[in-house]
């Protein structure tokens, strides 16, 4: 992987607040989005497939995620526009409907994910502190996230710094507690190489890696804030790969610690495996502390997801793939307020489904289609030259990225395919409505109103 030679650096012209996001802020944005709430419940599911070898599927999943991340690094630095994946599809396939469907999949995945995260926030974790109905609580939570998003990208990412530090501290706490347990002569390190009885190690690792891959989803949202990143050609690849590698190391250590502390059958029997691990170590950590950390992890994921969704809607509105009104920004804050209101309202409506599992699995299905498009676009756009420096990935990487996405698609449930098809059907209807009422060429940035 390398950067291409450059004649000049390019920072795109935009209505959004430029150079608001530094390298460290971008790193924490991506890390916070990847280190979501899923890891706090993931170990029990992994233990069913991989037994005590929890660390291995997490390492394999990291490798799969890095394939598509390499394609994102090239395209984001080559075309630093807020539309992200939709912009890449438009340039690669030269078909407005392809651009729309890719962008809509990304947008729908973000909004559906925010709805699912709001339900997770308003569930048992919040119930430890407050006895309130989950759906109204989820809606109030989304309103608060929307208000923070509208206040400004710097304020939103400032909150992300704090929340990412807290959720990372929870995972590090698990590792430290198990270290104390080992120091006192407890735990069983021999479980680190034990697969389930009678299981084929290769097949067991693959089955668990498919589940573990879900925990790395989130890095793609960073493509939609690239217009607000300072010196994106240099900063973005470092932040992207650094955040994924950091998350991968932490996940592998948490997997190893979980296996040392508890046997697989005990991990798989609880919906809060990391809390069970901490309790098993004997280190006196109050249960309320872990519930609070989980709430913060969920809240952080929802905030970052809604930042992505609103910026993507803004970019698609500018391309006349969505109604132009979504391109309006606040004159002082420079945040896309109409897009924020619209995406928040849709997410609030989706909370009425009340099915967290269906929402979460649909997110993965939609994103896999986006990832296939991005990996193909890298190869198609190799003949397109730009005059500013950008990252370049090895050609084999996007090919392997497509293969990994197809593999993961084969694991989806028919009910998820049905819900995803409904979402895409809605998207196609919106596309033709936008075409009907938005004639002509896309407006210039100067033509997009601010209020």
C-alpha positions in Angstrom: 0.0 0.0 0.0 1.3 3.4 -0.8 0.4 7.0 -1.5 0.4 8.3 -5.1 2.8 11.1 -6.1 1.2 14.5 -5.7 1.2 17.9 -7.3 -1.0 19.6 -4.7 -3.1 18.9 -1.7 -6.8 19.1 -2.0 -9.4 20.1 0.6 -12.9 20.0 -1.0 -15.0 23.1 -1.1 -17.9 22.6 1.2 -20.6 24.3 3.3 -19.6 22.1 6.3 -17.1 23.3 8.8 -13.7 22.5 7.2 -10.6 21.4 9.1 -12.7 20.9 12.3 -11.5 17.3 12.7 -7.8 16.7 13.5 -6.0 13.3 13.2 -6.5 12.4 16.9 -10.2 13.3 16.8 -10.7 11.2 13.6 -8.9 8.3 15.2 -11.2 8.4 18.3 -14.2 8.8 16.0 -13.4 5.6 14.2 -12.3 3.8 17.4 -15.5 4.8 19.2 -17.7 3.6 16.3 -15.9 0.3 16.1 -15.8 -0.3 19.9 -19.5 -0.5 20.1 -21.8 -2.1 22.6 -21.7 -5.5 20.7 -18.4 -6.6 22.3 -20.0 -6.5 25.7 -22.4 -9.3 24.6 -20.3 -11.0 21.9 -18.1 -13.4 23.9 -20.9 -15.7 24.8 -21.9 -16.2 21.2 -18.3 -16.7 20.1 -17.8 -19.3 22.9 -20.6 -21.5 21.4 -18.6 -21.8 18.1 -14.9 -21.4 19.1 -14.9 -22.8 22.6 -12.0 -21.3 24.5 -10.2 -20.1 21.4 -12.1 -16.8 21.5 -9.1 -14.7 20.4 -8.6 -16.4 17.0 -11.9 -15.5 15.3 -11.5 -11.9 16.5 -8.1 -11.8 14.8 -9.5 -13.3 11.6 -12.4 -10.9 11.6 -10.0 -8.0 11.9 -8.2 -9.3 8.8 -11.5 -9.3 6.9 -12.4 -5.8 8.0 -9.0 -4.5 7.0 -9.6 -5.7 3.4 -12.6 -3.4 2.9 -10.9 -0.7 5.0 -8.1 -0.6 2.5 -10.5 0.2 -0.3 -12.1 2.9 1.8 -8.7 4.5 2.5 -8.0 4.8 -1.2 -11.4 6.1 -2.3 -11.9 8.5 0.6 -8.5 10.2 0.1 -9.0 10.2 -3.7 -12.5 11.7 -3.6 -12.9 13.5 -0.2 -16.7 14.3 -0.4 -19.4 14.0 2.2 -21.4 11.5 0.1 -18.9 8.7 0.8 -19.9 5.4 -0.7 -22.5 7.0 -2.9 -19.9 9.3 -4.5 -17.7 6.4 -5.2 -20.5 4.5 -6.9 -21.5 7.5 -9.0 -17.9 7.9 -10.3 -17.3 4.1 -10.8 -20.6 3.0 -12.4 -21.8 6.2 -14.0 -25.4 5.3 -13.2 -27.4 7.6 -10.9 -29.5 4.7 -9.6 -26.4 2.8 -8.6 -25.1 5.8 -6.7 -28.5 6.2 -5.0 -28.9 2.6 -4.0 -25.4 2.4 -2.5 -26.0 5.7 -0.7 -29.4 4.6 0.4 -28.1 1.3 1.8 -25.6 3.2 3.8 -28.1 5.8 5.0 -30.7 3.1 5.8 -28.1 1.1 7.7 -27.2 4.1 9.7 -30.7 5.0 10.6 -31.7 1.4 11.4 -28.6 1.0 13.5 -29.4 4.2 15.5 -32.9 2.8 16.1 -31.5 -0.5 17.3 -29.0 1.2 19.5 -31.7 3.4 21.1 -33.7 0.3 21.9 -30.5 -1.3 23.5 -30.0 1.9 25.5 -33.6 1.9 26.8 -33.6 -1.8 27.7 -32.1 -3.7 30.6 -29.1 -1.4 31.0 -31.2 1.7 31.5 -33.6 -0.4 33.7 -30.8 -0.8 36.3 -31.1 2.9 36.9 -34.6 3.9 35.8 -37.9 2.0 35.5 -39.3 3.6 32.3 -41.1 2.2 29.2 -38.4 1.3 26.6 -39.9 2.8 23.4 -40.6 6.3 24.7 -37.2 6.3 26.4 -35.6 5.3 23.1 -37.3 8.2 21.4 -36.2 10.7 24.0 -32.7 9.3 23.7 -32.7 9.9 19.9 -33.9 13.5 20.3 -31.0 14.2 22.7 -28.6 12.6 20.2 -30.0 14.8 17.4 -29.6 17.9 19.5 -26.0 17.2 20.2 -25.4 16.4 16.5 -27.0 19.7 15.5 -24.8 21.7 17.9 -21.7 21.0 15.9 -19.2 18.4 14.7 -16.5 19.6 17.1 -18.9 19.4 20.1 -20.1 16.0 19.0 -16.6 14.6 18.6 -15.6 16.2 21.9 -18.3 14.1 23.5 -17.0 11.1 21.6 -13.5 11.5 23.1 -15.0 11.2 26.6 -17.4 8.3 25.8 -14.7 6.4 23.8 -12.3 6.7 26.7 -15.0 5.3 29.1 -16.1 2.4 26.9 -12.4 1.5 26.2 -11.7 1.6 30.0 -14.4 -1.0 30.5 -12.7 -3.4 28.2 -9.3 -2.7 29.7 -10.9 -3.3 33.1 -11.8 -6.8 32.1 -8.2 -7.4 30.9 -6.7 -6.0 34.2 -9.1 -8.0 36.4 -8.2 -11.2 34.7 -4.5 -10.3 35.0 -5.0 -9.9 38.8 -6.8 -13.3 38.8 -3.9 -14.9 37.0 -1.4 -13.3 39.4 -3.3 -14.8 42.3 -3.1 -18.3 40.8 -6.6 -18.4 39.4 -8.0 -18.9 35.9 -7.1 -21.6 33.3 -4.9 -20.5 30.4 -5.1 -23.9 28.9 -8.6 -23.1 27.6 -7.0 -20.6 25.1 -6.3 -23.5 22.7 -9.4 -25.7 23.3 -12.0 -25.9 20.6 -15.5 -27.4 21.3 -15.4 -31.2 21.5 -15.6 -32.8 18.1 -15.4 -29.5 16.2 -13.3 -28.9 13.1 -10.9 -26.1 14.2 -11.0 -24.4 10.8 -14.8 -24.5 10.4 -15.3 -23.4 14.0 -12.9 -20.5 13.6 -14.7 -19.4 10.4 -18.2 -19.6 12.0 -17.1 -17.6 15.0 -15.2 -15.0 12.7 -18.4 -14.3 10.8 -20.0 -13.3 14.1 -16.9 -11.5 15.3 -16.9 -9.4 12.0 -20.0 -7.6 13.2 -18.0 -6.1 16.0 -15.7 -4.3 13.5 -18.5 -2.7 11.5 -18.6 1.1 12.0 -15.3 2.2 10.4 -17.2 3.0 7.2 -19.1 5.9 8.8 -15.9 8.0 8.8 -16.1 8.4 5.0 -19.0 10.7 5.4 -17.2 13.3 7.6 -14.2 13.6 5.4 -15.0 17.1 4.2 -14.5 18.2 7.8 -11.1 16.5 8.3 -7.9 18.5 8.3 -5.4 17.2 5.6 -7.4 14.1 4.8 -4.9 12.5 2.4 -2.4 12.1 5.2 -4.6 11.8 8.2 -7.3 9.4 7.1 -5.4 6.2 6.4 -3.4 6.5 9.6 -6.5 7.1 11.7 -8.5 4.3 10.0 -5.9 1.6 10.2 -4.7 2.7 13.6 -8.3 2.6 15.0 -9.0 -0.9 13.5 -5.7 -2.3 14.8 -6.3 -0.9 18.2 -9.8 -2.3 18.4 -8.5 -5.7 17.1 -5.8 -5.9 19.8 -8.2 -4.9 22.6 -10.8 -7.4 21.3 -8.3 -10.3 21.1 -7.0 -9.5 24.7 -10.6 -9.4 26.0 -11.3 -12.7 24.2 -8.3 -14.3 25.8 -9.1 -12.9 29.2 -12.7 -14.2 29.0 -11.5 -17.7 28.1 -9.0 -17.7 30.9 -11.6 -16.6 33.5 -14.6 -18.7 32.6 -15.2 -22.0 30.6 -17.1 -21.6 27.3 -20.4 -23.1 28.6 -20.6 -20.4 31.4 -19.8 -17.6 29.0 -22.5 -18.8 26.6 -25.1 -19.0 29.3 -25.2 -15.3 30.2 -26.3 -12.2 28.3 -23.6 -10.2 30.1 -20.5 -12.3 29.6 -18.0 -9.6 30.4 -19.7 -8.7 33.7 -19.6 -12.5 34.5 -15.9 -12.5 33.7 -15.3 -9.5 36.1 -17.3 -11.2 38.8 -15.4 -14.5 38.4 -12.1 -12.7 39.0 -13.1 -11.7 42.5 -12.1 -8.1 42.0 -14.7 -6.0 43.8 -16.2 -4.0 40.8 -19.8 -2.9 41.4 -22.3 -4.2 38.8 -23.7 -0.7 38.4 -20.3 0.4 37.0 -20.5 -2.0 34.1 -24.1 -1.2 33.4 -23.1 2.5 33.2 -20.2 1.7 30.9 -22.5 -0.3 28.6 -24.9 2.6 28.4 -22.1 5.0 27.4 -20.9 2.6 24.8 -24.4 2.4 23.2 -24.9 6.2 23.4 -21.5 6.8 21.7 -22.4 4.4 18.9 -25.7 6.1 18.3 -24.2 9.6 18.2 -21.5 8.6 15.7 -24.0 6.7 13.6 -26.3 9.7 13.4 -23.4 12.0 12.5 -22.7 9.7 9.6 -26.4 9.4 8.5 -27.0 13.2 8.5 -23.8 14.0 6.6 -24.6 11.3 4.0 -28.2 12.6 3.6 -26.6 16.1 3.1 -24.2 14.8 0.4 -26.9 12.9 -1.4 -29.2 16.0 -1.4 -26.4 18.0 -3.0 -26.3 15.4 -5.8 -30.1 15.6 -6.2 -30.4 12.0 -5.1 -32.6 13.1 -2.2 -34.7 16.3 -1.9 -32.5 19.4 -2.0 -34.0 20.7 1.3 -31.8 18.1 3.1 -28.8 20.2 2.0 -29.7 23.1 4.3 -27.2 24.0 7.0 -27.3 26.2 10.1 -25.6 29.5 9.2 -23.4 29.6 12.3 -23.0 26.0 13.4 -22.6 24.8 9.7 -24.4 21.6 10.6 -27.0 20.0 8.2 -30.0 20.6 10.4 -32.7 19.4 8.0 -30.9 16.1 7.4 -30.4 15.7 11.2 -34.2 16.3 11.8 -35.2 13.9 9.1 -32.8 11.0 10.0 -33.7 11.4 13.7 -37.5 11.3 12.9 -37.1 8.1 10.8 -35.0 6.4 13.5 -37.7 7.3 16.1 -40.3 5.7 13.9 -38.3 2.5 13.6 -38.1 2.1 17.3 -41.8 1.2 17.2 -40.8 -2.2 15.7 -39.2 -3.1 19.0 -37.1 -5.9 17.5 -33.5 -5.2 18.2 -32.2 -8.4 16.6 -33.9 -7.8 13.3 -32.7 -4.2 13.2 -29.1 -5.2 13.9 -29.0 -8.0 11.4 -30.5 -5.8 8.7 -27.7 -3.2 9.3 -25.1 -5.9 8.5 -27.0 -7.0 5.3 -27.2 -3.5 3.9 -23.6 -2.7 4.7 -22.3 -5.8 3.0 -23.8 -4.6 -0.3 -22.1 -1.2 0.3 -18.8 -2.9 0.9 -19.0 -4.9 -2.3 -19.7 -1.7 -4.2 -16.7 0.0 -2.6 -14.3 -2.8 -3.3 -15.4 -3.0 -7.0 -15.2 0.8 -7.3 -11.6 0.8 -6.3 -10.6 -1.3 -9.3 -12.9 0.5 -11.8 -11.6 3.9 -10.8 -7.9 3.1 -11.1 -7.9 4.7 -14.5 -9.2 8.0 -13.1 -6.3 10.2 -12.0 -6.5 13.1 -9.6 -4.1 15.9 -8.9 -3.7 15.6 -5.2 -2.0 12.9 -3.0 -4.0 9.9 -2.0 -3.6 6.4 -0.5 -3.3 3.4 -2.9 -4.1 -0.1 -1.9 -2.7 -3.3 -3.4 -5.0 -4.6 -6.2 -5.5 -8.0 -4.6 -7.0 -6.4 -1.5 -10.4 -5.2 -3.0 -10.7 -8.6 -4.8 -10.4 -10.4 -1.5 -12.7 -7.8 0.1 -15.5 -8.7 -2.4 -15.0 -12.4 -1.6 -15.2 -11.9 2.1 -18.5 -9.9 1.8 -20.1 -12.6 -0.4 -19.1 -15.2 2.2 -20.8 -13.1 5.0 -23.9 -12.6 2.9 -24.4 -16.4 2.7 -24.9 -16.4 6.5 -27.9 -14.1 6.6 -31.4 -15.3 7.7 -34.3 -15.2 5.2 -36.3 -12.9 7.5 -33.4 -10.4 7.3 -33.3 -10.6 3.5 -37.0 -9.8 3.4 -36.7 -6.7 5.6 -33.7 -5.6 3.6 -35.7 -6.0 0.4 -38.4 -3.9 1.8 -35.9 -1.2 2.7 -34.5 -1.3 -0.9 -37.9 -1.1 -2.4 -38.6 2.1 -0.4 -35.3 3.4 -1.6 -36.2 2.8 -5.3 -39.5 4.6 -4.8 -37.7 7.6 -3.2 -35.2 7.6 -6.1 -37.9 8.0 -8.8 -39.7 10.6 -6.7 -36.5 12.6 -6.4 -36.0 12.3 -10.2 -39.5 13.5 -10.8 -39.2 16.6 -8.7 -35.5 17.4 -9.1 -34.8 18.1 -12.7 -31.5 19.5 -14.1 -27.9 19.3 -13.0 -26.9 19.1 -9.3 -26.6 22.6 -7.7 -23.3 24.2 -6.9 -22.4 24.6 -3.3 -23.2 28.2 -3.5 -26.8 27.4 -4.5 -27.5 25.2 -1.5 -29.4 27.4 1.1 -28.2 27.6 4.7 -31.5 28.3 6.4 
